[in-house]
Every structure is written in C-alpha cells, then in structure tokens.
Amino acid sequence: MGLSNAASMAQMAASDFQNAQTIYTQMQADAQKQEMSRWKILQDTQTKIFEIQQDVTVNKAKTQDKMFNKWDEYIRG
C-alpha cells in the first residue's frame, strides 16, 4: 500500500506542477499581449501628437502669411 500511495502522490505532484506551468505560460502570454497593446497605444498617441503639431505649425504659418498680406495691403492701400 505504501508504494502505491507514494506513486499516487508523485503523480499528483507532477500534475500540479504541469498545471502551474500551464498557468504561468498563460500569464506570460497575457502580459506580453498587454505590453504590445500598450506599445500600440503609445505609438498611436505619438503619431497623433505629431500630426497635431504639424497642423498647428502649418496653421501658424498660414495665419502669419494672411496677417502679413493684410498689413501689406493696408500699407499699400
């Protein structure tokens, strides 16, 4: 009976270890997926910020050109 009991305990321990390994692998996969999601959000955010900065720069230049033309028109007019 003792040998059978020991074998049963060893089998349960091996099964527990396998389950723990499976859970750990799933946790790592989830963590990697979340990290990639955060990286994508960061990239999208940086792209949007860059686009906004470009729009503001172009808009400022256009506004300055308009103001210069108005001032020039006033002086010449």
C-alpha positions in Angstrom: 0.0 0.0 0.0 2.9 2.4 0.8 4.4 2.1 -2.7 1.0 2.7 -4.4 0.4 5.7 -2.2 3.8 7.2 -3.0 3.2 6.7 -6.7 -0.2 8.4 -6.4 1.3 11.3 -4.5 4.1 11.6 -7.1 1.6 11.6 -9.9 -0.5 14.3 -8.2 2.6 16.4 -7.6 3.6 16.1 -11.3 0.0 17.0 -12.3 0.1 20.1 -10.0 3.5 21.1 -11.5 2.1 20.8 -15.0 -1.0 22.9 -14.1 1.2 25.5 -12.5 3.4 25.6 -15.6 0.4 26.0 -17.9 -1.0 28.8 -15.8 2.4 30.5 -15.8 2.6 30.3 -19.6 -0.8 31.7 -20.0 0.1 34.6 -17.6 3.2 35.3 -19.6 1.2 35.3 -22.9 -1.4 37.7 -21.4 1.3 40.0 -20.1 3.0 40.1 -23.5 -0.3 40.8 -25.2 -1.0 43.7 -22.8 2.5 45.1 -23.3 2.0 45.0 -27.1 -1.4 46.7 -26.7 0.2 49.5 -24.5 3.0 49.8 -27.1 0.4 50.2 -29.9 -1.5 52.8 -27.9 1.8 54.7 -27.3 2.7 54.7 -31.0 -0.8 55.9 -32.0 -0.7 58.6 -29.4 2.7 59.8 -30.5 1.6 59.8 -34.1 -1.5 61.8 -33.3 0.6 64.4 -31.3 3.0 64.7 -34.2 0.1 65.3 -36.6 -1.4 67.9 -34.4 1.9 69.7 -34.0 2.3 69.6 -37.8 -1.2 71.1 -38.3 -0.5 73.8 -35.7 2.7 74.7 -37.4 1.1 74.9 -40.8 -1.8 76.9 -39.4 0.5 79.4 -37.7 2.4 79.9 -40.9 -0.8 80.4 -42.9 -2.1 82.9 -40.3 1.2 84.8 -40.4 1.1 84.9 -44.2 -2.5 86.2 -44.0 -1.6 88.8 -41.4 1.4 89.9 -43.5 -0.7 90.2 -46.6 -3.3 92.3 -44.7 -0.6 94.6 -43.3 1.0 94.9 -46.7 -2.4 95.7 -48.2 -3.1 98.3 -45.5 0.3 100.0 -46.1 0.0 100.0 -49.9 -3.7 100.8 -49.8 
